[in-house]
């Protein structure tokens, strides 16, 4: 299990991670999602004992990452974004070498075992330089599994892979999640939808949402997400009516229909839109939320964060001017 509480990491005056808290449970794949530069890799390096936090607390497999760093490292398998491999070694030779450093018993048999598990049993004696990008990623994953750790931390494991390799690696990660606590970092939100049991969404060093994909959808819908409206007839007739609805912040015609953004994040405009259209004798064909996957959820949440910052900025400036 991974438990993070008020974790902060600063580089001088720049805060890369800003007081985040989350839990990754055993037997699950927890997605750690966010755009490039959100703080994902920094957090993972702290959890693997690579660097200390500035403040806060993190426990991995029951051990503190700061005070018990060596105990944490023994229980973590880490696949960094750029896998450090010795390309002149064979896959089996590399894993045997890493296993000897880690003190793995019957190391050669164990190395062959994990190569079989990641689908490289037949390439055990191939030099790493001769392997494809996807196969090298699998060798990196094999080294993370070599000492049979209870916790796996995988940083962007599908970067640079072709579509078939991505699908194969996703299936492997999902399978590993049954026996390990897996923290899976990615900025590709659609792949997390298919792999992860729960997700933590981070942006600009702060967690903006967490829960299962289903819970995040439900939460967003309750708080009012963008909706799609389709009527029986030209959208141009319905658009001005929808724009006059008080709970509608913005409405515009799109390829599928009229896309509506609520005036406030905690208000669902759908009942008001339906009532206005019926009162104007327009037949409603479709009225549904647009936030149906993690990508839409992330975009919606980041839009709200940006909108809140825009609203707050003038208030701060006015207060300073008055003082």
N, C-alpha and C positions, 0 to 999 in steps of 0.2 A: 504493500500500500504506500501511496505517496500522500503526505499531508503538508500543505503549504499554508502559512499563516502570516499575513501582513509582510510579505517578502518585498524587499526594496534593494535595488542595485543602482548606484550612481557612479558615473565617471566624471569626477570633478563636479561641475555645476549641472551636468546633464544627467537626468534620471531616466535610465533605460527601463527600469521596472519600478512601479509605483504602488507599493503596498498591496500586492495581490494575495488572494487566498482561494484555494481550491483543494479538492481531494480526488485522487484516482484510486479506484477500488480494485481488489483482486478479481481475476476472472473477467475483466472487462478491458476493452480498448477505449481509452479516453483521448479524444481528439483535442489537440492544442492548436487552435486556429487563429489566423490573423494575417495581415499583409506583411510583406517584407519590411523589416525594421520595427515590428510591433513589440519586440522583447521576447520572442519565443526562444531563440537560441541562447540568449543570456540566461533565461530561467533554467533551461536544460543544463547548461554548463554548471550552474550552481547546484542543481539536483544531483549531478554526477560527481561532485567534489572537485571539479576543475577550477572553480573560483569561489571565494567566500561572498556571502551577501553583505550589503552595507548594513542592513537591519532586518528584523523579522526572523522567522523560524521555518525550517523545512525538515520533515522527517521522511526517511525512505526506508522501508522494511523495518521500521521501529527504531532507526538510528538517526541521530542528529547530523546533518550534513556538515556542520561547522566543527562540532566537538568530537564527532566520531567518523571522520571522513574516510579512514581506511576501512572501517566496518561497512560503510555505505558502498564503497567501490567494489568490495567483494560480492555484494548482492545486487549489483546493477550491471546489465548488459547495455552498452551504449553504441549506437550507430550514428556517428556524426554526419553532417551534410556532405562533407568531402571525406570519403573513407581513406584512411592512410594505409595503403597496401604496398608490399614489396613486390614489384612486378616481375622480378627475375626469379622469384620463388614459385613453386607449384602451389595450387590451392591447399593441398594436403600438407605440404611442407610449411607454408605460412601458418596454418592453424596449429600445427604441432609446435612450432616455435612460440606462438602466443600462449598455447596451453602450458608449455614448460615454464614460461615466465609466471603464469598464474598458479602454478602448482597443481594442475589438473592431473588426476590419477589416470593411468592407462590412456595417456594422452593421444596416442595415434589412433586407437580404436574410437575414442570419443570424437576426434576430429573427423573421422570417416562418418560417424553417426550423424553429426550435425550437417555435414555436407549432403548426406542422404535426405535429411529433413528439409533442407532448402532447395532440393531438386538438382544438386550438382554432384551426386555420387559418381556418375560416369565421367566427370571432368576433374576428378580428384588429382590426377597427375598432370593436368594441363598447366602450363605456366600462366600466371595471372595476366601477363601482358597480352596473351593470346585470347583472353576472354572478352566477351562483349561487355558493354556498360552495365546491362542488366545482370549479367553473371557476376561481375565484380561487386555490384551491390549485394548480391546474394552471399558472396564470400564475406563481405563486411557484416552481414546479418549473422552468418555462421559464427564469426568471432564473438559477436555479442551474446550468442547462445552457448558458447563453448563451455563455460563454467556453470551452466544451468542456473542462472540467476532468477530470483523470484520477480524481479522488476526489469522491464525492457524500456529503454528510452530511445526513440527513433526520430531523428531530426531530418525532416524532408526526405524520406527514403525513396520516393519515386521521381525525384528531380532528374531530368535528362533521359528518362526511359521512354521507349516507344510504347504505343497504346497496348500492345499485347503484353509487354513486360510489366506495365503498370497494373493491368488486371491480375496477372499472376502474383505480383508482390502484394497487392491488396488482399487476395485470397489467403496468402500465407500469413499476413499480419492478423487477419481475422481469426485464423486457426490458432495462432500463438496466443491470442487474447483469452482463449479458454483455459490456459495453464499458467498464465503470467499476468502480472499487472503491467499493462502496456500504455505508455504515454506516446502518442503519435502526433508529431508536429507536421503541419502542412499549411500552405496558403491557398491550396486548391480545394475549395469548399465542397465541391461535388463529390470528391473522393472520400471525404470524411463522412458524408451522408451514407455511403455504402459500407463503411468499415466500422465506424465508431458506435459504441453503446451510449456514450455521453460525450459532451463537447464543452470546452472552455474557449470562449471567444475573447481575444485580447487585441487591443488597439491602442497605440501610443503608450504602451507600458501599463495600461489599466484593463482590468477585466470588465467587459461591457455586458456579458451574458454567460450563463452556464446552465447545463441541464441536458436531458436527452433531446434529440432532435424533435421528438413529438412534443415534449414540454415547451420547448422554445417556440414551436409553431403556435401552440395553444396560448402561451403568454402573449405573443405578439398580436394574435387575433383579438384577444381580450382587450389589449391596449389600443387597438385600431391601427391596422396596417393599410397600405395602398390597396385599392380595390379596382376591379375591372367591371365596367358597365357596358352592356350591349342591349340595344333596343331594336324593335321591329320597325325599321325605317332608317333614314339618314341620321348619322351621329350629329350632324350640324343642328338638327332640330332639338336634340336632347342636351347638347353641351351648354348652352346659355342657361337652361333650367337648372342643371346640376351646379353650375358655377354660382348660382344665387343661394344655394343651400348653406345655412349658417355653419354647419359642422364640416364643410368642405373648404380646405385651404387652397387647393389647386386642382384643376381638371384640364386635361388636354386629350385630343384625339390621337390614338395610336393605331397600329396595324390591326390589332385584334378588337379594338373598341375604345372606350373612353377610360383613361387611367386617372384615378382620383387619389389625391393625397389628403388625409384628414387635416383639419385646422389645428387640432390638438392631438398628441399621441395617445391620450387616454380616452378618446371618444371614437366610437365606431359610427361612421357616417351612413352605413348601409340602410338602416331603417328610414332615415330622413330622405335619402336619395329615392328609395322605392316609393315613398309617400308622395314626393314632389312629382315624380314622373307619372304616377297614376292620376293625380289630380289634374295633370295637363294632358290626359287622354293618350299617353304614350304606352305602348305595350312593352313590358320589360322581358327580355329574353334571357339575360344572364347578369348576375350580380355576385361576384366571388372575390375573395382575397387573392392578392398576387403573391404574397409571401408564402410560397409552398415548398421551398427547399432552403437549405442552409445558406446558399448564395444570396437569395432574396432576403433572408433574415439578417445576414451580416450587412448587406447594403442598406437595409431599412434602419438598423440600429446605428450604423455610422452616420447616416443622414441626420438622424435625430440628434446625435452628439454634436455634429457640426452646426446644426440649426440652433441648438442650445447655446453653443459658444458664441454664435453671431448675436443672439439676443442679449447675452450677458455682457458682451464687450461695450456697447454704448452706455449701459448703466454704470459701469465702472468708470468710464471716461467722464461722464456727467458728474459723478460724485467727486472725482478729483478736481474737476474744474470749479465746483462750488466751494471746495475747501481751499 
